[in-house]
């Protein structure tokens, strides 16, 4: 019998990981700094508030949407280039 005030077994204290995939933590993602016009930043903040989603998810969805509008050849090229960049970035951090 658990005493009063203890956490249930298997349940963690605090906010659950909120990454794009199960178990990933946003704080472990690489950071990106980009300059945008003030109205674009304001729209991003507004979309985030209205949709109750973090800004990084909105930007990720926007990139995915942009890629859907590209040709198959462009999407394949982007995928290949991104895969190569990820491999290089991982080997640099070892």
Backbone atoms as SQL, in Angstrom:
CREATE TABLE atoms (id INTEGER PRIMARY KEY, chain TEXT, resi INTEGER, resn TEXT, atom TEXT, x REAL, y REAL, z REAL);
INSERT INTO atoms VALUES
  (1, 'A', 1, 'UNK', 'N', 0.839, -1.181, 0.000),
  (2, 'A', 1, 'UNK', 'CA', 0.000, 0.000, 0.000),
  (3, 'A', 1, 'UNK', 'C', 0.885, 1.246, 0.000),
  (4, 'A', 2, 'UNK', 'N', 0.659, 2.128, -0.945),
  (5, 'A', 2, 'UNK', 'CA', 1.472, 3.345, -1.047),
  (6, 'A', 2, 'UNK', 'C', 0.998, 4.358, -0.020),
  (7, 'A', 3, 'UNK', 'N', 1.948, 5.077, 0.538),
  (8, 'A', 3, 'UNK', 'CA', 1.578, 6.105, 1.509),
  (9, 'A', 3, 'UNK', 'C', 1.063, 7.334, 0.783),
  (10, 'A', 4, 'UNK', 'N', 0.312, 8.155, 1.496),
  (11, 'A', 4, 'UNK', 'CA', -0.279, 9.358, 0.917),
  (12, 'A', 4, 'UNK', 'C', 0.816, 10.313, 0.422),
  (13, 'A', 5, 'UNK', 'N', 0.622, 10.870, -0.781),
  (14, 'A', 5, 'UNK', 'CA', 1.557, 11.855, -1.299),
  (15, 'A', 5, 'UNK', 'C', 2.680, 11.276, -2.147),
  (16, 'A', 6, 'UNK', 'N', 2.724, 9.959, -2.341),
  (17, 'A', 6, 'UNK', 'CA', 3.766, 9.388, -3.186),
  (18, 'A', 6, 'UNK', 'C', 3.238, 9.207, -4.597),
  (19, 'A', 7, 'UNK', 'N', 4.131, 9.256, -5.559),
  (20, 'A', 7, 'UNK', 'CA', 3.741, 9.093, -6.958),
  (21, 'A', 7, 'UNK', 'C', 3.438, 7.624, -7.238),
  (22, 'A', 8, 'UNK', 'N', 2.507, 7.388, -8.175),
  (23, 'A', 8, 'UNK', 'CA', 2.193, 6.015, -8.569),
  (24, 'A', 8, 'UNK', 'C', 3.403, 5.424, -9.256),
  (25, 'A', 9, 'UNK', 'N', 3.560, 4.098, -9.128),
  (26, 'A', 9, 'UNK', 'CA', 4.687, 3.432, -9.771),
  (27, 'A', 9, 'UNK', 'C', 4.618, 3.619, -11.279),
  (28, 'A', 10, 'UNK', 'N', 5.787, 3.832, -11.903),
  (29, 'A', 10, 'UNK', 'CA', 5.869, 4.003, -13.337),
  (30, 'A', 10, 'UNK', 'C', 5.494, 5.389, -13.839),
  (31, 'A', 11, 'UNK', 'N', 5.018, 6.212, -12.983),
  (32, 'A', 11, 'UNK', 'CA', 4.628, 7.566, -13.384),
  (33, 'A', 11, 'UNK', 'C', 5.722, 8.534, -12.983),
  (34, 'A', 12, 'UNK', 'N', 6.126, 9.383, -13.909),
  (35, 'A', 12, 'UNK', 'CA', 7.202, 10.338, -13.644),
  (36, 'A', 12, 'UNK', 'C', 6.628, 11.669, -13.190),
  (37, 'A', 13, 'UNK', 'N', 7.407, 12.365, -12.414),
  (38, 'A', 13, 'UNK', 'CA', 7.020, 13.690, -11.958),
  (39, 'A', 13, 'UNK', 'C', 7.435, 14.707, -13.010),
  (40, 'A', 14, 'UNK', 'N', 6.618, 15.726, -13.219),
  (41, 'A', 14, 'UNK', 'CA', 6.959, 16.805, -14.146),
  (42, 'A', 14, 'UNK', 'C', 6.309, 16.640, -15.495),
  (43, 'A', 15, 'UNK', 'N', 6.697, 17.527, -16.377),
  (44, 'A', 15, 'UNK', 'CA', 6.136, 17.560, -17.719),
  (45, 'A', 15, 'UNK', 'C', 6.699, 16.408, -18.552),
  (46, 'A', 16, 'UNK', 'N', 5.846, 15.707, -19.317),
  (47, 'A', 16, 'UNK', 'CA', 6.350, 14.613, -20.157),
  (48, 'A', 16, 'UNK', 'C', 7.163, 15.154, -21.329),
  (49, 'A', 17, 'UNK', 'N', 8.031, 14.326, -21.905),
  (50, 'A', 17, 'UNK', 'CA', 8.790, 14.778, -23.072),
  (51, 'A', 17, 'UNK', 'C', 7.838, 15.252, -24.172),
  (52, 'A', 18, 'UNK', 'N', 8.202, 16.323, -24.872),
  (53, 'A', 18, 'UNK', 'CA', 7.283, 16.907, -25.850),
  (54, 'A', 18, 'UNK', 'C', 7.901, 16.985, -27.235),
  (55, 'A', 19, 'UNK', 'N', 8.789, 16.083, -27.563),
  (56, 'A', 19, 'UNK', 'CA', 9.432, 16.106, -28.866),
  (57, 'A', 19, 'UNK', 'C', 8.522, 15.634, -29.978),
  (58, 'A', 20, 'UNK', 'N', 9.039, 15.670, -31.191),
  (59, 'A', 20, 'UNK', 'CA', 8.265, 15.277, -32.365),
  (60, 'A', 20, 'UNK', 'C', 7.986, 13.780, -32.376),
  (61, 'A', 21, 'UNK', 'N', 8.870, 12.987, -31.781),
  (62, 'A', 21, 'UNK', 'CA', 8.706, 11.539, -31.723),
  (63, 'A', 21, 'UNK', 'C', 8.747, 11.084, -30.272),
  (64, 'A', 22, 'UNK', 'N', 8.173, 9.936, -29.999),
  (65, 'A', 22, 'UNK', 'CA', 8.066, 9.408, -28.633),
  (66, 'A', 22, 'UNK', 'C', 9.425, 9.381, -27.944),
  (67, 'A', 23, 'UNK', 'N', 9.468, 9.908, -26.726),
  (68, 'A', 23, 'UNK', 'CA', 10.678, 9.870, -25.915),
  (69, 'A', 23, 'UNK', 'C', 11.672, 10.993, -26.186),
  (70, 'A', 24, 'UNK', 'N', 11.483, 11.750, -27.260),
  (71, 'A', 24, 'UNK', 'CA', 12.410, 12.844, -27.561),
  (72, 'A', 24, 'UNK', 'C', 12.091, 14.055, -26.692),
  (73, 'A', 25, 'UNK', 'N', 13.137, 14.773, -26.333),
  (74, 'A', 25, 'UNK', 'CA', 12.964, 15.998, -25.551),
  (75, 'A', 25, 'UNK', 'C', 13.323, 17.192, -26.426),
  (76, 'A', 26, 'UNK', 'N', 12.474, 18.197, -26.404),
  (77, 'A', 26, 'UNK', 'CA', 12.699, 19.388, -27.218),
  (78, 'A', 26, 'UNK', 'C', 14.023, 20.045, -26.857),
  (79, 'A', 27, 'UNK', 'N', 14.377, 20.033, -25.586),
  (80, 'A', 27, 'UNK', 'CA', 15.615, 20.705, -25.176),
  (81, 'A', 27, 'UNK', 'C', 16.862, 20.039, -25.760),
  (82, 'A', 28, 'UNK', 'N', 16.731, 18.824, -26.263),
  (83, 'A', 28, 'UNK', 'CA', 17.858, 18.144, -26.900),
  (84, 'A', 28, 'UNK', 'C', 17.961, 18.455, -28.394),
  (85, 'A', 29, 'UNK', 'N', 16.973, 19.138, -28.961),
  (86, 'A', 29, 'UNK', 'CA', 16.996, 19.488, -30.380),
  (87, 'A', 29, 'UNK', 'C', 17.989, 20.627, -30.622),
  (88, 'A', 30, 'UNK', 'N', 18.594, 20.664, -31.803),
  (89, 'A', 30, 'UNK', 'CA', 19.457, 21.807, -32.138),
  (90, 'A', 30, 'UNK', 'C', 18.616, 23.081, -32.202),
  (91, 'A', 31, 'UNK', 'N', 19.225, 24.190, -31.849),
  (92, 'A', 31, 'UNK', 'CA', 18.509, 25.462, -31.900),
  (93, 'A', 31, 'UNK', 'C', 18.727, 26.132, -33.243),
  (94, 'A', 32, 'UNK', 'N', 17.762, 26.947, -33.625),
  (95, 'A', 32, 'UNK', 'CA', 17.804, 27.693, -34.867),
  (96, 'A', 32, 'UNK', 'C', 17.485, 29.140, -34.555),
  (97, 'A', 33, 'UNK', 'N', 18.285, 30.036, -35.060),
  (98, 'A', 33, 'UNK', 'CA', 18.020, 31.456, -34.886),
  (99, 'A', 33, 'UNK', 'C', 17.819, 32.049, -36.272),
  (100, 'A', 34, 'UNK', 'N', 16.706, 32.721, -36.444),
  (101, 'A', 34, 'UNK', 'CA', 16.393, 33.275, -37.754),
  (102, 'A', 34, 'UNK', 'C', 15.738, 34.644, -37.570),
  (103, 'A', 35, 'UNK', 'N', 16.069, 35.571, -38.435),
  (104, 'A', 35, 'UNK', 'CA', 15.467, 36.903, -38.391),
  (105, 'A', 35, 'UNK', 'C', 14.306, 36.940, -39.380),
  (106, 'A', 36, 'UNK', 'N', 13.168, 37.408, -38.903),
  (107, 'A', 36, 'UNK', 'CA', 11.983, 37.546, -39.750),
  (108, 'A', 36, 'UNK', 'C', 11.375, 38.922, -39.488),
  (109, 'A', 37, 'UNK', 'N', 10.610, 39.443, -40.444),
  (110, 'A', 37, 'UNK', 'CA', 9.938, 40.715, -40.220),
  (111, 'A', 37, 'UNK', 'C', 8.997, 40.612, -39.007),
  (112, 'A', 38, 'UNK', 'N', 8.768, 41.729, -38.356),
  (113, 'A', 38, 'UNK', 'CA', 7.935, 41.766, -37.160),
  (114, 'A', 38, 'UNK', 'C', 6.550, 41.192, -37.350),
  (115, 'A', 39, 'UNK', 'N', 5.933, 41.460, -38.522),
  (116, 'A', 39, 'UNK', 'CA', 4.586, 40.944, -38.755),
  (117, 'A', 39, 'UNK', 'C', 4.570, 39.418, -38.877),
  (118, 'A', 40, 'UNK', 'N', 5.650, 38.849, -39.406),
  (119, 'A', 40, 'UNK', 'CA', 5.749, 37.386, -39.514),
  (120, 'A', 40, 'UNK', 'C', 5.877, 36.773, -38.117),
  (121, 'A', 41, 'UNK', 'N', 6.705, 37.378, -37.280),
  (122, 'A', 41, 'UNK', 'CA', 6.859, 36.903, -35.902),
  (123, 'A', 41, 'UNK', 'C', 5.534, 37.005, -35.154),
  (124, 'A', 42, 'UNK', 'N', 4.818, 38.104, -35.339),
  (125, 'A', 42, 'UNK', 'CA', 3.525, 38.290, -34.677),
  (126, 'A', 42, 'UNK', 'C', 2.525, 37.235, -35.139),
  (127, 'A', 43, 'UNK', 'N', 2.514, 36.928, -36.437),
  (128, 'A', 43, 'UNK', 'CA', 1.602, 35.895, -36.948),
  (129, 'A', 43, 'UNK', 'C', 1.957, 34.521, -36.397),
  (130, 'A', 44, 'UNK', 'N', 3.250, 34.230, -36.301),
  (131, 'A', 44, 'UNK', 'CA', 3.672, 32.953, -35.732),
  (132, 'A', 44, 'UNK', 'C', 3.213, 32.836, -34.279),
  (133, 'A', 45, 'UNK', 'N', 3.394, 33.899, -33.512),
  (134, 'A', 45, 'UNK', 'CA', 2.943, 33.893, -32.115),
  (135, 'A', 45, 'UNK', 'C', 1.429, 33.730, -32.034),
  (136, 'A', 46, 'UNK', 'N', 0.703, 34.417, -32.908),
  (137, 'A', 46, 'UNK', 'CA', -0.757, 34.326, -32.899),
  (138, 'A', 46, 'UNK', 'C', -1.226, 32.916, -33.266),
  (139, 'A', 47, 'UNK', 'N', -0.617, 32.330, -34.289),
  (140, 'A', 47, 'UNK', 'CA', -0.965, 30.960, -34.677),
  (141, 'A', 47, 'UNK', 'C', -0.701, 30.007, -33.514),
  (142, 'A', 48, 'UNK', 'N', 0.416, 30.218, -32.846),
  (143, 'A', 48, 'UNK', 'CA', 0.769, 29.381, -31.699),
  (144, 'A', 48, 'UNK', 'C', -0.283, 29.481, -30.600),
  (145, 'A', 49, 'UNK', 'N', -0.732, 30.693, -30.304),
  (146, 'A', 49, 'UNK', 'CA', -1.751, 30.887, -29.270),
  (147, 'A', 49, 'UNK', 'C', -3.095, 30.298, -29.671),
  (148, 'A', 50, 'UNK', 'N', -3.532, 30.586, -30.897),
  (149, 'A', 50, 'UNK', 'CA', -4.833, 30.122, -31.372),
  (150, 'A', 50, 'UNK', 'C', -4.882, 28.594, -31.446),
  (151, 'A', 51, 'UNK', 'N', -3.801, 27.987, -31.899),
  (152, 'A', 51, 'UNK', 'CA', -3.788, 26.531, -32.070),
  (153, 'A', 51, 'UNK', 'C', -3.307, 25.788, -30.826),
  (154, 'A', 52, 'UNK', 'N', -2.832, 26.532, -29.815),
  (155, 'A', 52, 'UNK', 'CA', -2.298, 25.932, -28.578),
  (156, 'A', 52, 'UNK', 'C', -1.193, 24.927, -28.883),
  (157, 'A', 53, 'UNK', 'N', -0.318, 25.330, -29.797),
  (158, 'A', 53, 'UNK', 'CA', 0.826, 24.489, -30.197),
  (159, 'A', 53, 'UNK', 'C', 2.092, 25.334, -30.115),
  (160, 'A', 54, 'UNK', 'N', 3.221, 24.695, -29.786),
  (161, 'A', 54, 'UNK', 'CA', 4.474, 25.457, -29.729),
  (162, 'A', 54, 'UNK', 'C', 4.900, 25.938, -31.126),
  (163, 'A', 55, 'UNK', 'N', 5.636, 27.029, -31.137),
  (164, 'A', 55, 'UNK', 'CA', 6.071, 27.618, -32.399),
  (165, 'A', 55, 'UNK', 'C', 6.907, 26.651, -33.219),
  (166, 'A', 56, 'UNK', 'N', 7.738, 25.844, -32.568),
  (167, 'A', 56, 'UNK', 'CA', 8.584, 24.919, -33.331),
  (168, 'A', 56, 'UNK', 'C', 7.732, 23.912, -34.100),
  (169, 'A', 57, 'UNK', 'N', 6.591, 23.507, -33.550),
  (170, 'A', 57, 'UNK', 'CA', 5.727, 22.559, -34.266),
  (171, 'A', 57, 'UNK', 'C', 5.065, 23.234, -35.466),
  (172, 'A', 58, 'UNK', 'N', 4.703, 24.490, -35.325),
  (173, 'A', 58, 'UNK', 'CA', 4.082, 25.220, -36.433),
  (174, 'A', 58, 'UNK', 'C', 5.081, 25.376, -37.574),
  (175, 'A', 59, 'UNK', 'N', 6.307, 25.712, -37.252),
  (176, 'A', 59, 'UNK', 'CA', 7.337, 25.862, -38.279),
  (177, 'A', 59, 'UNK', 'C', 7.622, 24.519, -38.949),
  (178, 'A', 60, 'UNK', 'N', 7.700, 23.458, -38.161),
  (179, 'A', 60, 'UNK', 'CA', 7.919, 22.117, -38.706),
  (180, 'A', 60, 'UNK', 'C', 6.786, 21.744, -39.663),
  (181, 'A', 61, 'UNK', 'N', 5.545, 22.003, -39.252),
  (182, 'A', 61, 'UNK', 'CA', 4.396, 21.709, -40.118),
  (183, 'A', 61, 'UNK', 'C', 4.440, 22.547, -41.395),
  (184, 'A', 62, 'UNK', 'N', 4.863, 23.810, -41.280),
  (185, 'A', 62, 'UNK', 'CA', 4.941, 24.684, -42.456),
  (186, 'A', 62, 'UNK', 'C', 5.971, 24.163, -43.456),
  (187, 'A', 63, 'UNK', 'N', 7.092, 23.673, -42.957),
  (188, 'A', 63, 'UNK', 'CA', 8.117, 23.110, -43.845),
  (189, 'A', 63, 'UNK', 'C', 7.580, 21.861, -44.527),
  (190, 'A', 64, 'UNK', 'N', 6.903, 20.995, -43.760),
  (191, 'A', 64, 'UNK', 'CA', 6.308, 19.794, -44.352),
  (192, 'A', 64, 'UNK', 'C', 5.292, 20.164, -45.427),
  (193, 'A', 65, 'UNK', 'N', 4.476, 21.175, -45.161),
  (194, 'A', 65, 'UNK', 'CA', 3.476, 21.641, -46.122),
  (195, 'A', 65, 'UNK', 'C', 4.160, 22.180, -47.383),
  (196, 'A', 66, 'UNK', 'N', 5.212, 22.952, -47.191),
  (197, 'A', 66, 'UNK', 'CA', 5.968, 23.495, -48.321),
  (198, 'A', 66, 'UNK', 'C', 6.514, 22.365, -49.195),
  (199, 'A', 67, 'UNK', 'N', 7.063, 21.337, -48.544),
  (200, 'A', 67, 'UNK', 'CA', 7.635, 20.216, -49.299),
  (201, 'A', 67, 'UNK', 'C', 6.568, 19.434, -50.061),
  (202, 'A', 68, 'UNK', 'N', 5.364, 19.352, -49.509),
  (203, 'A', 68, 'UNK', 'CA', 4.276, 18.646, -50.213),
  (204, 'A', 68, 'UNK', 'C', 3.970, 19.307, -51.550),
  (205, 'A', 69, 'UNK', 'N', 4.202, 20.601, -51.653),
  (206, 'A', 69, 'UNK', 'CA', 3.926, 21.323, -52.893),
  (207, 'A', 69, 'UNK', 'C', 5.058, 21.220, -53.916),
  (208, 'A', 70, 'UNK', 'N', 6.173, 20.637, -53.552),
  (209, 'A', 70, 'UNK', 'CA', 7.307, 20.491, -54.458),
  (210, 'A', 70, 'UNK', 'C', 7.118, 19.249, -55.329),
  (211, 'A', 71, 'UNK', 'N', 7.889, 19.160, -56.390),
  (212, 'A', 71, 'UNK', 'CA', 7.835, 17.975, -57.251),
  (213, 'A', 71, 'UNK', 'C', 8.486, 16.797, -56.527),
  (214, 'A', 72, 'UNK', 'N', 8.200, 15.598, -57.013),
  (215, 'A', 72, 'UNK', 'CA', 8.820, 14.403, -56.427),
  (216, 'A', 72, 'UNK', 'C', 10.345, 14.499, -56.471),
  (217, 'A', 73, 'UNK', 'N', 10.869, 14.988, -57.588),
  (218, 'A', 73, 'UNK', 'CA', 12.325, 15.099, -57.740),
  (219, 'A', 73, 'UNK', 'C', 12.911, 16.059, -56.699),
  (220, 'A', 74, 'UNK', 'N', 12.243, 17.183, -56.491),
  (221, 'A', 74, 'UNK', 'CA', 12.725, 18.144, -55.488),
  (222, 'A', 74, 'UNK', 'C', 12.672, 17.546, -54.082),
  (223, 'A', 75, 'UNK', 'N', 11.554, 16.865, -53.762),
  (224, 'A', 75, 'UNK', 'CA', 11.421, 16.253, -52.432),
  (225, 'A', 75, 'UNK', 'C', 12.507, 15.205, -52.205),
  (226, 'A', 76, 'UNK', 'N', 12.792, 14.395, -53.219),
  (227, 'A', 76, 'UNK', 'CA', 13.845, 13.374, -53.088),
  (228, 'A', 76, 'UNK', 'C', 15.208, 14.015, -52.893),
  (229, 'A', 77, 'UNK', 'N', 15.454, 15.094, -53.613),
  (230, 'A', 77, 'UNK', 'CA', 16.735, 15.788, -53.476),
  (231, 'A', 77, 'UNK', 'C', 16.885, 16.404, -52.083),
  (232, 'A', 78, 'UNK', 'N', 15.813, 17.036, -51.591),
  (233, 'A', 78, 'UNK', 'CA', 15.832, 17.618, -50.246),
  (234, 'A', 78, 'UNK', 'C', 16.072, 16.524, -49.213),
  (235, 'A', 79, 'UNK', 'N', 15.373, 15.394, -49.349),
  (236, 'A', 79, 'UNK', 'CA', 15.536, 14.279, -48.410),
  (237, 'A', 79, 'UNK', 'C', 16.985, 13.784, -48.396),
  (238, 'A', 80, 'UNK', 'N', 17.567, 13.611, -49.581),
  (239, 'A', 80, 'UNK', 'CA', 18.949, 13.128, -49.675),
  (240, 'A', 80, 'UNK', 'C', 19.931, 14.131, -49.071),
  (241, 'A', 81, 'UNK', 'N', 19.736, 15.416, -49.369),
  (242, 'A', 81, 'UNK', 'CA', 20.620, 16.442, -48.812),
  (243, 'A', 81, 'UNK', 'C', 20.492, 16.522, -47.295),
  (244, 'A', 82, 'UNK', 'N', 19.263, 16.483, -46.786),
  (245, 'A', 82, 'UNK', 'CA', 19.043, 16.554, -45.337),
  (246, 'A', 82, 'UNK', 'C', 19.646, 15.348, -44.641),
  (247, 'A', 83, 'UNK', 'N', 19.528, 14.187, -45.231),
  (248, 'A', 83, 'UNK', 'CA', 20.099, 12.969, -44.638),
  (249, 'A', 83, 'UNK', 'C', 21.618, 13.103, -44.549),
  (250, 'A', 84, 'UNK', 'N', 22.237, 13.611, -45.597),
  (251, 'A', 84, 'UNK', 'CA', 23.691, 13.813, -45.589),
  (252, 'A', 84, 'UNK', 'C', 24.114, 14.831, -44.544),
  (253, 'A', 85, 'UNK', 'N', 23.331, 15.893, -44.381),
  (254, 'A', 85, 'UNK', 'CA', 23.654, 16.918, -43.390),
  (255, 'A', 85, 'UNK', 'C', 23.517, 16.370, -41.978),
  (256, 'A', 86, 'UNK', 'N', 22.509, 15.523, -41.722),
  (257, 'A', 86, 'UNK', 'CA', 22.341, 14.913, -40.396),
  (258, 'A', 86, 'UNK', 'C', 23.513, 14.006, -40.059),
  (259, 'A', 87, 'UNK', 'N', 23.954, 13.224, -41.044),
  (260, 'A', 87, 'UNK', 'CA', 25.083, 12.314, -40.825),
  (261, 'A', 87, 'UNK', 'C', 26.330, 13.115, -40.489),
  (262, 'A', 88, 'UNK', 'N', 26.572, 14.187, -41.218),
  (263, 'A', 88, 'UNK', 'CA', 27.750, 15.029, -40.963),
  (264, 'A', 88, 'UNK', 'C', 27.678, 15.694, -39.596),
  (265, 'A', 89, 'UNK', 'N', 26.499, 16.174, -39.225),
  (266, 'A', 89, 'UNK', 'CA', 26.327, 16.858, -37.927),
  (267, 'A', 89, 'UNK', 'C', 26.565, 15.873, -36.782),
  (268, 'A', 90, 'UNK', 'N', 26.071, 14.640, -36.919),
  (269, 'A', 90, 'UNK', 'CA', 26.276, 13.635, -35.867),
  (270, 'A', 90, 'UNK', 'C', 27.735, 13.281, -35.707),
  (271, 'A', 91, 'UNK', 'N', 28.453, 13.140, -36.817),
  (272, 'A', 91, 'UNK', 'CA', 29.862, 12.757, -36.730),
  (273, 'A', 91, 'UNK', 'C', 30.710, 13.888, -36.143),
  (274, 'A', 92, 'UNK', 'N', 30.271, 15.136, -36.323),
  (275, 'A', 92, 'UNK', 'CA', 30.973, 16.285, -35.764),
  (276, 'A', 92, 'UNK', 'C', 30.821, 16.363, -34.253),
  (277, 'A', 93, 'UNK', 'N', 29.709, 15.856, -33.724),
  (278, 'A', 93, 'UNK', 'CA', 29.428, 15.957, -32.292),
  (279, 'A', 93, 'UNK', 'C', 29.938, 14.771, -31.499),
  (280, 'A', 94, 'UNK', 'N', 30.630, 13.875, -32.114),
  (281, 'A', 94, 'UNK', 'CA', 31.132, 12.692, -31.380),
  (282, 'A', 94, 'UNK', 'C', 32.452, 12.974, -30.748);
